[in-house]
Amino acid sequence: MRKTIMLLAACLAGSIAYAKHDGWYVNNLTENYRTEHLIWDKTNPPLKVLFYVRHYGARDVVELAQRMNLEYTPYLSDGTRFYIDNVYAAALTGNSQFEKSEELREKAGKDLDVIVLGNVPFVKAPEDTQFQILLKVKNGTGLIVHGRKLPYKKIYAKRLERPAFLDEAVLPFPEKRIEVYRFGKGRILQINDPSANAAALTVTFGESGIRARARQENELVFLMRALQWAAGKDVTTGKVTMDGDGLKIPAGAVYRIRDEFNRILAQGSAGEGKVSMAGYANGTYYCDLIIP
C-alpha cells in the first residue's frame, strides 16, 4: 500500500510540473512574411484599429497594414467562442478562458479609432467587455461588423446616408449588403454576411487563379476606405468615368492603370484630368487614384 501511495504522489508531482508551450504564435500577428502588394496610402497618420478576427482570416490584417498606415491591435479567436477550447490550445499559454478574457479587456481599453469584428462570436465574449466596446462606439470610436448583425437594436436605430466612398471603390459584393448607422458619436458600417464559414474580413480570401490577385487588391482597398469612413475621416479621391476612348479623373490626380491580372500598365499624374486608353486591348482594367 505504501508503494502505491508513493507512486501516486510521484504522478501528481509530474503533472503539476508539466510546462505549457509558448502560445505567442496563435495570439499575435507578424509581418515577417511579406507578400507582393501595391502601396495606396502611406502618408496619412496611422489609424488605431482593434481587429477582433478569426485565426484563418487574420492574414487580411497584415495585408491591410502593408498597404496603408495602421497601428493595429489583433485579438484572434475561434469561430464559435472568444477563446479556443481543445486539447491543442490547452497546451499553449494565453489560451484559457481567463487569459483570453483579460486579453480582450486590455486591448479593448486602448485608445482606438476603429474596432473591427470579422465574423466572430461577439455575443460570446464577456458581457462587461461587450459593454466596454459598445460604450467606446457610443463615445466616437468607429465600428465595422462583417457578419451577422449584433443582437442589439439600439445601435442600429439611426441609419445614415450612403457614404460617398462607395462610388469610388470597387465593391466585392452587392451594395445591398452594406448598411451604415450612427450610434451616439460613433459610425457603424455593417457588412451583412450570413455565411458561417466566411473569412475574417475579405470574401476573396480563399480565391485562386490568375485574376484573383486583382480582385483581392480591390477588396482590400474597399476595406481601407471603410476603415477611414468608420474613423470619421471622409477621404475622397474623386470619381473615374469613361470619356470617349479614355478616362476622366480629377485634374492633377496621381493615377495607376492595372489589368485584370493586377499588372501595372501605366501610372502618372493627370494634369488636365484625362487618361488615354488608346491602344489597350479589350478586357477589364482598373484605374487607381492614389493619395500622394
DOLODREN-707627 format. One record per residue (C-alpha): x, z, y; residue in one letter. Coordinates in steps of 0.001 Angstrom, whole numbers, padded with zeros to 6 digits, always signed. Example, Ala and Ser with C-alpha at 12.3 -4.5 7.8 and 13.67 -1.06 7.14 Angstrom:
2
+012300+007800-004500a +013670+007140-001060s 
This chain:
292
+000000+000000+000000m +002834+000826+002327r +004388-002616+001801k +001080-004305+002641t +000744-002402+005908i +004295-003248+006922m +003712-006942+006155l +000511-006939+008226l +002321-005314+011138a +005027-007966+010958a +002410-010747+011037c +000715-009242+014092l +004014-008876+015881a +004810-012503+015146g +001534-013791+016602s +001925-011689+019742i +005382-013124+020349a +004135-016729+019984y +005031-018631+023170a +002916-021353+024744k +004371-024671+025796h +004601-025685+029441d +001305-027372+030349g +002539-028899+033594w +002033-032461+032433y -001707-032045+031784v -002426-030259+035066n -000354-032254+037554n +000406-035825+038559l +003717-037570+039055t +004725-040656+040997e +007866-041196+038943n +006284-044254+037313y +005566-046820+039999r +003604-049989+039376t +003623-053277+041268e +001342-052885+044250h +000620-054110+047749l +001022-051994+050871i -002083-051611+053010w -001777-048697+055405d +001369-046613+055641k +001216-045919+059382t -001798-043639+059840n -001333-039879+059295p -001921-038877+055657p -005375-037827+054550l -005503-034445+052813k -007623-035007+049722v -008608-032907+046716l -009173-035164+043704f -011240-033415+041030y -010976-036052+038306v -010723-036591+034568r -007356-036929+032876h -007730-040512+031710y -008644-041788+035147g -006156-039748+037144a -003770-042684+037438r -006118-044045+040095d -004987-041227+042395v -001340-042273+042121v -002291-045924+042652e -004064-044957+045881l -001066-042922+047046a +001194-045950+046531q -000937-047989+048925r -001816-045524+051706m -000633-042218+053136n -002184-039447+051066l -001414-035755+050871e -003279-035312+047621y -004084-032275+045512t -005123-033087+041925p -007416-030983+039770y -007588-032506+036289l -010345-031622+033863s -012204-032615+030752d -015222-034885+030880g -017660-032161+029803t -016102-028939+031146r -013962-027921+034087f -011328-026835+031582y -010200-028086+028158i -011257-026116+025121d -009466-027339+021999n -006552-026353+019779v -004137-028659+021586y -004926-027328+025060a -004756-023754+023804a -001060-024250+023038a -000304-025114+026685l -000041-022900+029733t -002543-023292+032554g -005446-024481+030422n -007506-021373+029748s -010887-020942+031406q -009485-018196+033625f -006409-020197+034646e -008395-023342+035459k -010947-021302+037430s -008190-019786+039542e -006530-023171+039981e -009722-024784+041273l -010441-021891+043647r -006938-022061+045082e -006939-025841+045513k -010463-025969+046965a -009411-023364+049522g -006845-025668+051131k -007291-027434+054450d -008844-030731+053314l -010132-033924+054910d -011984-035161+051814v -012978-033895+048369i -013454-036470+045596v -015492-035761+042458l -014689-038501+039958g -017187-038424+037093n -016628-034734+036420v -018998-031913+035381p -019081-030247+038802f -022032-028042+037865v -019959-026552+035023k -017370-025242+037493a -017641-021572+038550p -020649-021133+040830e -018614-019478+043565d -016283-022494+043624t -019205-024913+043807q -020453-022941+046813f -016946-022908+048292q -016683-026711+048080i -020170-027441+049432l -019599-024992+052294l -016448-026921+053226k -018504-030124+053268v -021109-028476+055488k -018316-027482+057863n -016932-031020+058113g -014915-031933+055006t -015934-035306+053576g -017235-035659+050017l -017142-038654+047669i -019137-038342+044449v -018538-041034+041831h -021055-040482+039047g -024446-038886+038780r -025851-037202+041869k -025294-033477+042155l -028476-031457+041461p -028698-030098+044994y -031390-031847+047039k -030346-030273+050326k -027020-032118+050516i -028854-035445+050130y -031612-034666+052637a -030193-036582+055631k -029425-040202+054950r -027014-042111+057185l -026922-045725+058275e -024929-048192+056228r -021188-047857+057022p -019636-050859+058761a -016645-050903+056406f -018880-052203+053606l -018857-055559+055435d -015055-055569+055447e -014321-054685+051814a -014818-056492+048509v -017285-054290+046650l -016552-053743+042937p -020220-053188+042096f -023659-053867+043619p -024043-052260+047025e -027322-050628+045973k -025245-048114+044017r -023745-046779+047257i -025622-044163+049286e -024385-042244+052328v -025532-038900+053700y -024650-036145+056133r -024683-032502+055100f -024049-030280+058095g -020939-031766+059714k -019664-033482+056566g -020161-037046+055384r -021084-037755+051769i -020553-041085+050007l -022399-041232+046692q -021439-043909+044159i -024159-043834+041537n -022718-044407+038085d -024831-043198+035148p -022176-044119+032591s -020851-041024+030845a -017688-042903+029869n -016799-044142+033339a -013248-043763+034548a -012388-041254+037224a -012579-043489+040251l -012374-047236+039537t -014749-049239+037384v -011945-051773+036822t -009710-049067+035321f -009752-050492+031794g -009827-054193+032630e -007105-056531+031444s -006409-060225+031760g -004797-062448+034343i -007439-061777+037024r -007728-058015+036535a -004898-057134+038918r -006630-058695+041925a -009951-057043+041077r -008249-053667+040710q -006428-054175+044013e -009721-054924+045723n -011416-051848+044298e -008570-049572+045364l -008918-050978+048886v -012627-050151+048787f -011751-046563+047822l -009191-046343+050629m -011846-047398+053125r -014307-044936+051572a -011797-042085+051969l -011256-042978+055624q -015004-043100+056269w -015665-039790+054483a -012907-038187+056576a -014777-039234+059713g -012328-041994+060603k -014307-045130+061407d -011413-047535+060931v -012330-051177+061396t -010251-054249+060660t -012859-056824+061616g -014624-059436+059506k -013305-062553+057815v -015625-065568+057971t -015364-069223+056964m -014708-071630+059810d -014579-075259+058709g -011557-075695+056446d -010119-072345+057464g -010881-068714+058188l -011883-066957+061368k -010378-063486+061762i -009804-061126+064714p -007253-062577+067140a -003777-061181+066584g -004656-059636+063228a -001993-059333+060561v -003290-061180+057512y -002338-061905+053917r -003806-064564+051602i -003970-063773+047875r -005226-065843+044972d -007342-064563+042078e -004164-063598+040219f -003078-061330+043104n -000224-063605+044131r +000569-063662+047850i +000329-067246+049102l +000668-066731+052839a +000949-063962+055408q +001461-063635+059114g -000254-062905+062411s -003217-064960+063587a -002548-065390+067277g -005778-067263+068024e -007800-065746+065211g -007691-068767+062895k -006052-069193+059492v -005841-072636+057922s -006800-073003+054264m -005962-076710+054133a -004069-077722+051032g -005363-074944+048819y -006934-075984+045515a -010476-074978+044617n -010597-071377+043467g -011053-067778+044559t -008945-066424+047411y -008804-063131+049263y -007868-062639+052899c -006480-059177+053598d -006380-057740+057102l -003543-055231+057283i -003339-052193+059534i +000087-052671+061200p 
